[in-house]
Amino acid sequence: MLFRSLFEHGAMNQADYVISVFRRHYDAAQPPPGFACLELGPGDSLASVLVSKAFGASAVYLVDAGDYASRDPAIYTAVAARLRELGMAPHAPPVGRFAEMLRSSGAQYHTGGLRSLREIPSACVDLVWSQAVLEHVPRAEFLETLVEMRRVLRPHGVATHQVDLRDHLGGALNSLRFSDNAWEGRLMSHSGFYTNRIRFQEMLTLFDRAGFAADVRQRDQWQAVPTPRDRMARQFRGLSDDDLRVASFFVLLRPK
């Protein structure tokens, strides 16, 4: 299953948060006027539809692993009101009805994970973005997800991703204590705290294999590796301190 986070699916139903998150991705990518965008893993709200339209998007795709998005009109009304307060939404779409909001926004919500991503037309978007999502893509589907992301981007398109490499058990590296057999088994892989455990350097390698040039714009690190190396599964013990100390990063990807 693609794009699953811990029990709840993000904080994208909070107006100022969703606006600030999208602004960061937009400012990094600088898409052209009338851009088309695709969000991976929108989670519990499609409020980013309203925000991306306010920033000038002409078309919006949203792809998730399930139908997690709230239909509560209060969420979307609050975001639309905040956008108007900021002078950003002179032509905000109606938000009283979920389906009408999507239709009038030129937005498509797909909930079949990787299968849905495969169905998005090639070279149709200028921006692909995600916020703390890539770490939840199953390891077995990760490279193919990147390849599909590369396929849907236009030649001069950009992908931007905030990636959280901490475990979702205690904010350290406790997930690295488990063997692949245990972690990728049904119990763990279907839990709310599953992450793919792909480390920073490996993820950069996979970006390259998928056809992207990666520009890491921000990297947050622990001062020391937060989980004892001798408690980690054997496959992780040989990784460098520099690699294991990366807690999160923001990356801009361009097609090579």
Number of C-alpha atoms within 10 A of each C-alpha: 16 25 24 30 22 14 9 11 19 18 13 23 24 15 21 13 13 21 21 12 16 21 15 14 24 18 9 16 20 14 21 13 10 13 20 25 29 29 24 25 31 30 26 17 23 26 24 22 29 27 25 23 24 21 19 16 23 16 19 24 21 23 25 25 22 16 15 17 19 16 16 14 14 13 19 27 17 17 24 24 15 17 20 15 10 9 10 17 19 10 9 18 19 19 23 15 12 16 15 14 20 20 12 12 20 17 24 17 20 21 19 17 21 21 15 15 24 17 12 19 12 14 15 19 26 23 29 26 25 20 22 20 25 28 26 26 25 21 18 10 14 21 17 16 22 18 17 19 27 25 21 23 24 17 15 14 24 26 26 25 21 23 20 22 26 23 19 17 13 9 13 17 22 17 22 22 20 17 15 13 9 12 19 18 11 10 10 15 18 13 13 16 16 23 28 21 22 19 19 21 15 12 16 17 13 18 21 16 13 19 17 22 16 18 13 14 12 12 14 13 15 14 10 12 18 15 16 12 18 10 13 18 15 14 12 18 16 11 13 11 14 14 14 24 22 21 22 19 18 19 20 21 23 22 20 12
